[in-house]
């Protein structure tokens, strides 16, 4: 048995299948007229999926270094050599790195070909594989080059989570923790498949209302301004979900210092992180100055530093947060 969550867009919809073994549905979710498939994955991923038609397998490097324009060029050249055309499709098998790179490749190869994600990590299933955001990093920051390219379908196979190392599961749980504050109260009481489906449902509702992040969709970046700065300054030593966890505590501190939330709401942030055994403090080598400098490069930055913050009306984007408040709030994560 599996659950189907539909992502409803203005002119189309696509299904997200959630459950144990759903990777076996790959052939059925690919459009019938797709003749060949380029499978983009990584060497260390122990899972495969049969697209039911001729295919070529392309491996990208492990970790965040794979999210580069050089890797994108290499993958596109391999696809060209293999004869992949605009009538064909890209399939990602792996976590957020694989789906980010494969989705970006699908968006730019032949000016756009069809794309399916087979997500094998908790982080990918609850966040990276759903919603159509693709992209790669620059030395100056994370995800600074990308495009919105919606998949044809997403397969979130919860069976694949059984082989994840503890730290990889924590990486995904950092994003799950975020969803607690986007309408997902009680997520920690659900079994894993139900939790994944609930997170996908929350994200699908936000994406349906704001496909290209013109407004409300920015709330999905709750905790991410500091998280992305940590990842860039720390050379990705702290995993994404771990950095998001620290970012959630920092965002709660900023909101409290601005009078948007009370101490009880701050305590709820700490309770959720504790429930998932997630970190809440910065790596000691990262300084306030270098992190603040990276805030201004964040994609949400419009007029001064922009943060996604909790408040009486829920989580929302706040523009032009005062520098003194930003500095004072670092004490909460030291």
Helices and strands as residue ranges (DSSP letters): E 3-8, E 13-19, G 22-25, H 26-29, E 36-42, E 54-60, G 64-66, H 69-81, E 89-94, H 96-108, G 109-111, E 114-119, H 122-123, I 124-128, E 133-138, E 141-148, E 153-157, G 158-163, H 166-180, G 187-189, H 192-209, G 216-221, H 224-233, H 240-257, H 263-275, H 288-295, E 307-309, E 316-318, H 323-329, G 330-333
